[in-house]
Structure formats: C-alpha cells, structure tokens
Amino acid sequence: MGAFSAGALVAYKMDFDRSVLERELLRHHHGDAAAADDWLTGCRWEDAMVPYAVWRGVWSVKRGVYRNQPLGRPHVAVADCELLPAKLEQVTRTGPAPCW
C-alpha cells in the first residue's frame, strides 16, 4: 500500500463521502453547481477502504477482491472519523494484518 498524499481528503468509502460533501457544498453555495464543482475538483481524494481491506487480507472468492472491513465499530460517519487516523497509522507502521 502506498502512503497517502499530504493534503488529501482521506475518506472511508470515498464515493459516498464525496456525494455527501457535494450535496452540502451545493446547499452552502445556494445551488450553484459550478462553485461546488470547483471546490471538489480542487481536492485530492484518497479512499482508505480498499487499502485497509488489502492490509487485512480477507479475500472474497465469490467477488474476486479483498473484502471491505469495518474499522472496529459500526460503519457510521462519526465512528469512521474517530477510528480512521489510528487505523492508517497502524497500516503504515506494520506489515499485513493476521487473517482471522
């Protein structure tokens, strides 16, 4: 897994988080889609879900990919924000996680 870029927006399930942020930017800019899009296109997005799944190493034979993994609590925005920094540090400091 490569290191995450400095200054990037790191999300856990990026497509969902990006859509929520886009909706809120539209609301903030009173429906001005160009202003919201300008802000979003100026961001570098990193999705931590796939690298974390690879690090955990639980393979799905049916889907042919590593299975997405919970961070340790239910997959909700606040819990993900609280847990993700520590998990990213753990991933970058250690080798692959043991398969459970």
N, C-alpha and C positions, 0 to 999 in steps of 0.2 A: 504494500500500500504506500502510495506517495504521501508526502507531507501536504497539509492543507496550506493554501496561499495566505499570506498575511493580508488582512483587509478584506477577505472574502466573507460573504454571508454563508455561514455553515448551518445547514438545516438537517433535520432527520425526517426524510420523506419530502424532498425538495419540491416536487410538483404540487403537492398540497399546500405547503407553506407559501410558495410563490403565488398561488392563486388567492390565498387569504390576504397576503400583503398587497397584491394588485387591487383587490376589492376595496381595501382600506385606503389605498392611495387615491382611487377614483372618488371615494367619499370625501377625502381630505381636499382634493382638487376640484370639488363640486362637479364631478362628472367629466372633467377634462382628460380624456383618454391619452392625449399626446403628452401631457405633463406627467401622468402616471407612468407611461411607457418610457419616457426619457429617464426617469429615475431608475426604473427597473433595468433598462438596458445598460446603465452605467455601473451596475453591480456585477461582481463576480460571485457566482453561486457555486457552492460545493455541497454535495449530498453525502452525508456521513452514513446513511443507512446501508448502502451496498458495501463500502469498505469494512464496516463493522460486521456485516454478515460474513464476508470473506474471512475476516480475522477470527470470528467464532468458529467457522469451518463446518457448519451443518449443511450438508449437501442435500438437495431435493432431487431424487432420481426422476420423479414424475415431471418436474418442470425444467430440469437440467441447469439449475442455478443454485447458488447458496441461498438458504432460507433467511429472510429478514428476521432479525432478532429483537425482542424487547430490550430496553435499556436497564430494566430491573424493576420497573413499576408499570402500571397501565400506560399505554401509548396515548398520552394526552399532552397538550402543549406545555403546560407548566412543568410537569414531571420531566419531559424531554429536555427542556431548557435547563433544569437543575442538574440533570444527570449527564448530559452530553459532554460538557467540558472534561469531567473526570474520566469518562469512558475514552475520549480521544487521547487524553494523556496516557492512559493505560495501554491503548493500542500502539501508540508511538514508542513507548518505553519497552514493551515486551514483544516476544515472538508470538506465534499463533496461540490462541486460547485452546485449552484442552477441550476435546469433544466430550460432551456429557452424555 
